[in-house]
Amino acid sequence: MRLVGDNVEVGVYPLRKAINIAQELELDLVEISPKASPPVCKILEYKKFLYEQKKREKALKSKATKVIIKEIRFGPQTDEHDYEFKKKHAEKFLKEGAKLKAFVFFKGRSIVFKEQGQILLLRLAQDLEELGKVEQLPKLEGKRMTMFISPKKPK
């Protein structure tokens, strides 16, 4: 097997010799690449290796972005004042970097106003054009028409 490590002469050794070298240094023999020919082993302190690996994974995980989805609900007959109020909330959500899920909820017979719901959502998309881009155009699913807007990256 090929042996690597900090205070080890890099080279190909038989298994018994590699184990003896590791025991002399009071360290562990860890197989790094089993599929290589010959397999690669490293002499190191195994607990320390695991600790550093967990630390690296944690750092990568903390850097990953978490997607937050905020919802705004309209009715098909939403008044102008209510629309403006909800639009301001939508602007705030997009500025914070959250995705926006805007939907029109149809109750009872109000489903006959699906064109009004679509116009309302498209108007919202047009008003928020400089803050976010439409990820999914208005789509009717059951009794709600949904549209997704994702924030634009700041330049």
NORCOR-V295003 format. One record per run of one state. SS is the DSSP state (hx for helix, st for strand, lp for the rest). FROM is the first residue (numbers start at 1). TO is the last residue. Records with the same first field share a line. If there is no record, write none. Layout:
SS: FROM-TO ; FROM-TO
This chain:
lp: 1-1 ; 6-10 ; 13-14 ; 25-27 ; 34-39 ; 45-45 ; 64-68 ; 75-79 ; 97-98 ; 106-107 ; 128-131 ; 142-143 ; 152-155
st: 2-5 ; 11-12 ; 28-33 ; 40-44 ; 69-74 ; 99-105 ; 132-141 ; 144-151
hx: 15-24 ; 46-63 ; 80-96 ; 108-127
